[in-house]
Each structure stands twice: as structure tokens, then as C-alpha cells.
Amino acid sequence: MLNDLPIRKIIHVDMDAFYASIAQMDNPELKGKPIAVGGGGKRGVISAASYEARKYGVRSAMSGRLAEKLCPELIFVRTDFERYKDISNRIRKIFFEYTDLVEPLSLDEAYLDVTENKIGLPSATLIAQKIRQRIFDEVGLTASAGISINKFIAKVASDYNKPNGQKTVNPEDVLQFLEDLDIRKFYGVGKVTAEKMYQKGIFTGNDLKAKSLEYLDENFGKSGRYYYYVVRGIHNSEVKPNRIRKSLAAERTFSENLSSEIFMLEKLDHIAEEVAKRLEKSNVAGKTITLKIKYSDFTLQTRSKTLPYFVSDKVVILETAKDLLYQDKLKNSVRLLGISLSNLNTDKSVKAKPSEDKKKSVSVQLKFEF
């Protein structure tokens, strides 16, 4: 029953092609043209693409060379993170004029809990409209938004009418919305998982809902429980203004592929130093060290080791990363190496199982103005 669940008014605001839109705003000559942020040079990887470029299949994380083949007229522009941070801060100031419950996910998206808001407006839909209009008027960029009873549905809904649109999923519409949803649209279902679900006859939320908790646990591990509840509209995570950092990392893409571990040690030294600096700056330490290896064929491999104590020292991080590097033979030449620390001393969260009264499906009985 919906009455048994914490009903909130959650807005997920997602900026439209944020990095690329800033580049087009700063340089009017780029407006309406296919552009890619980053990705230039022989080994560049794209950070973002304008909607004009996306029509050709250009996407973030794609190599610049491939993007140029897909779109010969593609214009590459440099990243400018200081500019992105400045714009992001201006947008967040707007958010805080409506609620103090703002949880940034990145520079270009955030959750807002407007159940109780500073302007006393009962409609989350109208608040989202006001916020989007102010971002456009005061910053010059467009944003999309999703509005619903929890973070999961709001996140999914924000992608529904992109760009420069919004979608509200009212409490009485939640179940139907989720049942009709393509499984690829579920937040937390990546390309590999979606393919696996397809193979098992799961194409929509309705197909997912038909599977038992035991079946999902068996076939999708820890994520199975998550899928079981969100398809029933159950996602009780609150909007957390001070998000706890879960991991910290640094990585490098090389101008030439590396084929020997010996040549990688110098690179790991620099990466470990960067990680240590970031740990010191954030005043955190971690127990789990993960080595990320991306091969020349773009396949990805990770190797991890959890220590019995928290570490932030470069020497320990580097030595552990070396051990992980020598742990197994390399499959191919390497184009990228990364080191991350997780299981941080800031992570004090406890994962609790949903209580029995929260395992019930959402009903259509509660009227709630959105």
C-alpha cells in the first residue's frame, strides 16, 4: 500500500548535454553544430557530445577517432572544468532557493526533495517548471526534470522528455509507468544486464515484476533484490544533502599502448601519487585498492585487494597496485591504467533490508498533489 511507504515529492534535474551546451553558449558560432568535448588527438576520449552530434551516434566515452568517422563534420572543443564548476554552482544556488534538501550527483544533475519547500508551493511539477525556467533565464542553459514519489522514478522520468522537457509520474500512475517501461530505461540496468534480461525473456517492467525475488537473487546476485523492489515502486532512499563519498580514483590514458608491466610501473607511480593527493585533500582513507586496466581492444579488467587497515599513503597504494598488476598475465597491450580506493572511512552506511510492511506493492488509493 502506498500509505505504508514514505511518500515524498522528489525532483531530478538533469542538464541537457551540459559540457557541450556550455561550449555552444560561450561560442555562438558552435550553436546548431555537432561538437564533442574532449576526444581530440590520436588517443582522445570524448567527455560529452552535443545533441547535433548524438544524431550521428557520437557518445561520451567514445574514442575521438571513431566519433570522427561517424560524423566527419564533428568539431572538437577542449574541456574546461573550472567553467563547468562555476556554472554548476550557479545552478545549485537556484536549487537552494526552493529547498535545502539537494543531493548533487555530478556537476550536471541533482535530486531535490520539495515535499516541504521554501516557497510553500504544493505542486512539485510547478516547482520543477520554475526551476527550469530560472536556469534558462539566469544561466542560459536548458534542463530536463523528472518528478515523482521517489528518487528512482524521478531519475527515470527526467530522461523521458529530453531535451528541455519534464515528466511527472503521479502516485496513482507509478505501477503502470513501471510495468510499461522498457527494461533498458531502468536506472541501474546497464547494457550487459539488459542483454542478460533479454535472454531470459525480460523486456519490460511487467516482465521483471513477474519474476520472484528468489529468481532475481539467483540470476542477478545482489542487484536482484534492488530490481525486485524498484519495479514495485519501492525505493526508500532519502535525498541526502551531504553525500558520503564511496570511492576515490585517478586514471591515465596513454598516447601509445603499453605492452610490458615494466613500462607501466612509472605510470602507476604517477597515478598513485595523484590518488594520495586526492585522499589527503579529502581527508579520507580506504581499505580496498582496485587496479583498473583497459586494453587496446577496449576490454576492461579490474583487480582488487582489501587490506585489514585504512590507507592513504602513496607507497602502500603503489605497492598494492604493483601486486595487482603482477597478479595475472596481461591479456593484451594496455591503453589505460587507473587506481581507486573504496571501502572508505567515511562510509558508515548500513544496508538494512526493507521491513515487511514496506514490501507491499504501491496502490492507487492515496491522492497526492504533484
C-alpha positions as CSV (number, residue, x, y, z in Angstrom):
1,M,0.0,0.0,0.0
2,L,1.3,3.5,-0.9
3,N,0.1,4.6,2.6
4,D,2.7,2.3,4.1
5,L,5.5,3.9,2.2
6,P,7.3,7.2,2.8
7,I,5.7,9.5,0.1
8,R,7.9,12.3,-1.0
9,K,7.9,14.9,-3.7
10,I,11.2,14.3,-5.5
11,I,12.6,16.2,-8.5
12,H,15.5,15.0,-10.5
13,V,17.0,17.8,-12.5
14,D,19.4,16.9,-15.4
15,M,21.1,19.5,-17.5
16,D,20.9,18.9,-21.3
17,A,24.3,18.0,-22.8
18,F,25.9,20.1,-20.1
19,Y,29.5,20.4,-21.2
20,A,28.6,20.7,-24.9
21,S,25.8,23.2,-24.2
22,I,28.2,25.4,-22.2
23,A,30.7,25.4,-25.2
24,Q,27.9,26.4,-27.6
25,M,26.7,29.1,-25.2
26,D,30.2,30.6,-24.8
27,N,30.9,30.4,-28.6
28,P,27.7,31.2,-30.6
29,E,29.4,30.0,-33.8
30,L,29.1,26.5,-32.4
31,K,25.4,26.6,-31.9
32,G,23.5,24.1,-34.1
33,K,26.7,22.3,-35.0
34,P,27.9,18.8,-34.0
35,I,30.5,19.2,-31.3
36,A,32.4,16.9,-29.0
37,V,34.0,18.0,-25.7
38,G,37.4,16.3,-25.4
39,G,38.3,13.4,-27.7
40,G,40.8,15.4,-29.8
41,G,44.2,14.0,-30.8
42,K,45.3,10.5,-31.5
43,R,44.1,8.8,-28.3
44,G,41.4,11.2,-27.1
45,V,38.2,10.0,-25.5
46,I,35.0,12.1,-25.7
47,S,33.6,13.6,-22.5
48,A,30.4,14.9,-23.9
49,A,28.6,15.4,-27.2
50,S,26.0,17.9,-28.4
51,Y,22.6,16.7,-29.5
52,E,23.6,17.5,-33.1
53,A,26.5,15.1,-32.8
54,R,24.4,12.4,-31.0
55,K,22.2,12.1,-34.1
56,Y,25.3,10.6,-35.8
57,G,25.8,8.1,-32.9
58,V,28.5,10.1,-31.2
59,R,28.5,9.5,-27.4
60,S,30.6,10.1,-24.3
61,A,33.4,7.6,-23.6
62,M,33.8,7.0,-27.3
63,S,37.2,7.4,-28.9
64,G,37.6,10.6,-30.9
65,R,38.7,8.7,-34.0
66,L,35.5,6.6,-34.1
67,A,33.4,9.7,-33.5
68,E,35.1,11.5,-36.4
69,K,34.3,8.5,-38.7
70,L,30.6,8.6,-37.6
71,C,30.5,12.4,-38.1
72,P,33.2,13.8,-40.4
73,E,32.0,17.4,-39.6
74,L,32.4,16.9,-35.9
75,I,34.1,19.9,-34.1
76,F,36.3,19.0,-31.1
77,V,36.5,21.5,-28.2
78,R,38.6,21.4,-25.1
79,T,37.3,20.6,-21.6
80,D,37.1,23.5,-19.2
81,F,36.2,22.1,-15.8
82,E,36.6,25.4,-13.9
83,R,33.9,26.8,-16.2
84,Y,31.7,23.8,-15.6
85,K,32.1,24.1,-11.9
86,D,31.2,27.8,-11.9
87,I,28.1,27.2,-13.9
88,S,27.1,24.2,-11.7
89,N,27.5,26.3,-8.6
90,R,25.2,29.0,-10.1
91,I,22.6,26.3,-10.8
92,R,22.8,24.9,-7.3
93,K,22.2,28.3,-5.8
94,I,18.9,28.3,-7.6
95,F,18.0,24.8,-6.2
96,F,18.7,26.0,-2.6
97,E,16.2,28.8,-3.0
98,Y,13.5,26.1,-3.1
99,T,14.8,23.5,-0.7
100,D,17.8,22.7,1.5
101,L,17.4,19.0,0.6
102,V,19.6,19.0,-2.5
103,E,21.7,16.0,-3.4
104,P,24.1,16.6,-6.3
105,L,25.0,13.5,-8.3
106,S,27.5,15.3,-10.5
107,L,28.1,18.8,-11.9
108,D,25.1,18.5,-14.1
109,E,22.4,16.7,-12.1
110,A,20.8,16.6,-8.7
111,Y,17.9,15.3,-6.6
112,L,15.7,17.8,-4.8
113,D,13.2,16.9,-2.1
114,V,10.4,19.5,-2.3
115,T,7.9,17.8,-0.1
116,E,8.3,20.8,2.2
117,N,9.7,23.7,0.3
118,K,10.8,27.3,0.9
119,I,8.1,28.9,-1.3
120,G,5.2,26.9,0.1
121,L,4.1,25.6,-3.3
122,P,2.3,22.2,-3.0
123,S,2.9,21.2,-6.6
124,A,6.3,19.6,-7.3
125,T,5.5,19.9,-11.0
126,L,5.2,23.6,-10.9
127,I,8.4,23.9,-8.8
128,A,10.3,21.9,-11.5
129,Q,8.9,24.3,-14.2
130,K,10.0,27.3,-12.2
131,I,13.5,25.9,-11.6
132,R,14.0,25.0,-15.3
133,Q,12.8,28.5,-16.4
134,R,15.1,30.2,-13.9
135,I,18.1,28.1,-15.1
136,F,17.3,29.2,-18.7
137,D,16.8,32.9,-17.8
138,E,19.7,33.3,-15.4
139,V,22.3,30.9,-16.8
140,G,21.3,30.4,-20.4
141,L,21.0,26.6,-20.5
142,T,18.2,24.2,-20.7
143,A,17.4,21.4,-18.2
144,S,15.1,18.4,-18.1
145,A,13.3,17.1,-15.0
146,G,11.6,14.1,-13.6
147,I,9.1,14.4,-10.8
148,S,7.7,11.5,-8.7
149,I,7.4,9.8,-5.3
150,N,11.0,8.6,-5.0
151,K,14.5,9.1,-6.4
152,F,14.4,6.1,-8.7
153,I,11.2,7.0,-10.6
154,A,12.2,10.7,-10.7
155,K,15.6,9.7,-12.3
156,V,13.9,7.6,-14.9
157,A,11.3,10.2,-15.7
158,S,13.9,13.0,-16.2
159,D,15.1,11.2,-19.3
160,Y,11.6,10.8,-20.7
161,N,11.2,14.2,-22.5
162,K,14.8,15.3,-23.0
163,P,15.9,17.8,-24.0
164,N,14.3,20.7,-22.3
165,G,11.3,18.8,-21.0
166,Q,9.9,17.2,-17.9
167,K,7.7,14.4,-16.9
168,T,5.6,13.8,-13.7
169,V,4.7,10.3,-12.6
170,N,1.8,10.7,-10.1
171,P,1.4,8.2,-7.3
172,E,-1.6,6.6,-9.0
173,D,0.4,6.2,-12.2
174,V,3.5,4.7,-10.7
175,L,2.8,1.0,-11.2
176,Q,1.5,1.3,-14.8
177,F,4.5,3.6,-15.7
178,L,7.0,1.0,-14.4
179,E,5.2,-2.0,-15.9
180,D,5.2,-0.4,-19.4
181,L,8.8,0.7,-19.2
182,D,11.5,-0.8,-21.4
183,I,13.9,-2.6,-19.2
184,R,16.8,-0.6,-20.7
185,K,15.2,2.5,-19.2
186,F,15.5,1.2,-15.6
187,Y,18.2,3.2,-13.8
188,G,20.8,0.6,-12.7
189,V,20.3,-1.7,-15.6
190,G,23.3,-1.4,-17.9
191,K,23.9,-2.7,-21.4
192,V,25.3,-6.0,-20.2
193,T,22.5,-6.6,-17.7
194,A,19.8,-5.6,-20.2
195,E,21.2,-8.1,-22.7
196,K,21.1,-10.8,-20.0
197,M,17.5,-9.9,-19.1
198,Y,16.5,-10.1,-22.8
199,Q,17.9,-13.6,-23.0
200,K,15.7,-14.5,-20.1
201,G,12.6,-13.0,-21.6
202,I,12.6,-9.9,-19.5
203,F,11.8,-6.9,-21.8
204,T,9.6,-4.6,-19.8
205,G,8.9,-3.8,-16.2
206,N,5.9,-6.1,-16.3
207,D,8.2,-9.0,-17.3
208,L,10.6,-8.1,-14.5
209,K,7.7,-7.9,-12.0
210,A,6.6,-11.4,-12.9
211,K,9.9,-12.8,-11.6
212,S,10.2,-13.9,-7.9
213,L,12.7,-12.4,-5.5
214,E,14.4,-15.8,-5.4
215,Y,14.8,-16.0,-9.2
216,L,16.2,-12.5,-9.4
217,D,18.7,-13.2,-6.5
218,E,19.8,-16.3,-8.2
219,N,20.3,-14.8,-11.6
220,F,21.4,-11.2,-10.8
221,G,23.1,-11.5,-7.4
222,K,22.9,-8.6,-5.0
223,S,21.2,-6.4,-7.7
224,G,18.3,-8.9,-7.8
225,R,16.7,-7.5,-4.6
226,Y,17.0,-4.0,-5.9
227,Y,15.2,-4.9,-9.2
228,Y,12.5,-6.7,-7.3
229,Y,11.6,-3.7,-5.2
230,V,12.0,-0.8,-7.6
231,V,9.7,-2.3,-10.2
232,R,7.1,-2.3,-7.5
233,G,7.7,1.4,-6.9
234,I,9.6,0.8,-3.7
235,H,12.8,2.8,-3.3
236,N,13.1,4.5,0.1
237,S,16.5,6.2,-0.2
238,E,16.2,9.8,1.1
239,V,17.7,12.8,-0.6
240,K,21.0,13.3,1.2
241,P,22.3,16.9,1.0
242,N,25.8,15.7,2.2
243,R,26.5,12.6,0.1
244,I,29.1,10.3,1.6
245,R,32.0,9.7,-0.8
246,K,32.1,5.9,-1.7
247,S,35.4,5.9,-3.6
248,L,38.3,8.0,-4.9
249,A,40.2,7.3,-8.1
250,A,42.7,8.6,-10.7
251,E,43.5,7.1,-14.1
252,R,45.6,7.8,-17.2
253,T,45.1,7.1,-20.9
254,F,48.4,6.6,-22.7
255,S,49.5,8.1,-26.0
256,E,50.9,4.7,-27.0
257,N,49.8,1.3,-25.9
258,L,52.0,-0.3,-23.3
259,S,52.8,-4.0,-23.6
260,S,55.1,-4.6,-20.7
261,E,54.5,-4.4,-16.9
262,I,57.9,-2.7,-16.5
263,F,56.8,0.3,-18.6
264,M,53.6,0.5,-16.6
265,L,55.3,0.9,-13.2
266,E,56.3,4.6,-13.9
267,K,52.8,5.3,-14.9
268,L,51.4,3.7,-11.8
269,D,53.8,5.8,-9.7
270,H,52.2,9.0,-11.0
271,I,48.7,7.6,-10.6
272,A,49.3,6.5,-7.0
273,E,50.7,9.9,-6.2
274,E,47.6,11.6,-7.6
275,V,45.3,9.3,-5.6
276,A,47.3,10.0,-2.4
277,K,47.0,13.8,-3.0
278,R,43.2,13.5,-3.5
279,L,42.9,11.4,-0.4
280,E,44.8,13.9,1.6
281,K,42.7,16.8,0.2
282,S,39.5,15.0,1.1
283,N,40.9,13.8,4.5
284,V,39.9,10.2,3.9
285,A,41.5,6.8,3.7
286,G,40.4,3.4,2.3
287,K,40.8,-0.3,2.7
288,T,40.1,-1.6,-0.8
289,I,42.5,-0.8,-3.6
290,T,41.4,-1.6,-7.2
291,L,43.6,-1.6,-10.3
292,K,41.7,-0.7,-13.5
293,I,43.1,-2.0,-16.8
294,K,41.7,-1.0,-20.2
295,Y,43.3,-2.9,-23.1
296,S,43.9,-1.8,-26.6
297,D,40.7,-3.6,-27.8
298,F,38.8,-1.5,-25.2
299,T,38.0,-4.5,-22.9
300,L,38.1,-3.6,-19.3
301,Q,39.5,-5.6,-16.3
302,T,39.7,-4.8,-12.6
303,R,41.7,-6.4,-9.9
304,S,41.1,-5.6,-6.2
305,K,42.6,-6.2,-2.8
306,T,41.2,-5.3,0.6
307,L,43.7,-4.5,3.3
308,P,43.0,-5.1,7.1
309,Y,43.5,-1.3,7.8
310,F,42.8,2.1,6.2
311,V,45.5,3.5,4.0
312,S,46.1,6.8,2.3
313,D,49.9,6.6,1.9
314,K,51.2,6.6,-1.7
315,V,53.8,3.9,-1.0
316,V,51.3,1.4,0.3
317,I,48.9,2.3,-2.6
318,L,51.6,1.9,-5.2
319,E,53.0,-1.4,-3.8
320,T,49.5,-2.9,-3.7
321,A,48.8,-1.7,-7.2
322,K,52.0,-3.4,-8.3
323,D,51.0,-6.6,-6.7
324,L,47.7,-6.5,-8.5
325,L,49.4,-5.7,-11.8
326,Y,51.6,-8.8,-11.5
327,Q,48.8,-10.9,-10.1
328,D,47.9,-12.2,-13.6
329,K,49.2,-12.0,-17.1
330,L,48.0,-9.1,-19.3
331,K,45.6,-10.1,-22.0
332,N,46.8,-7.5,-24.5
333,S,48.6,-4.2,-24.7
334,V,47.2,-1.6,-22.4
335,R,45.8,1.9,-23.2
336,L,44.7,3.0,-19.7
337,L,45.5,2.3,-16.1
338,G,43.7,3.5,-13.1
339,I,43.8,3.1,-9.3
340,S,40.9,3.6,-7.0
341,L,40.3,3.3,-3.2
342,S,36.9,2.3,-1.8
343,N,35.6,1.0,1.5
344,L,36.5,4.4,2.8
345,N,36.5,5.5,6.5
346,T,33.6,7.9,5.6
347,D,31.3,5.1,4.6
348,K,29.3,4.4,7.7
349,S,26.1,3.5,6.0
350,V,24.3,0.3,7.0
351,K,22.2,-1.5,4.4
352,A,19.0,-2.6,6.0
353,K,16.5,-4.9,4.5
354,P,13.1,-3.4,3.8
355,S,10.7,-4.1,6.6
356,E,7.7,-6.4,5.9
357,D,5.3,-3.5,5.7
358,K,7.4,-1.9,3.0
359,K,7.5,-4.9,0.7
360,K,3.9,-4.3,-0.4
361,S,3.2,-3.0,-3.9
362,V,2.1,0.6,-4.4
363,S,-1.7,1.0,-4.6
364,V,-3.7,3.7,-6.2
365,Q,-5.5,4.8,-3.0
366,L,-3.6,7.9,-1.9
367,K,-4.2,11.2,-3.6
368,F,-1.1,13.4,-3.5
369,E,-0.8,16.7,-5.4
370,F,2.1,16.7,-7.8
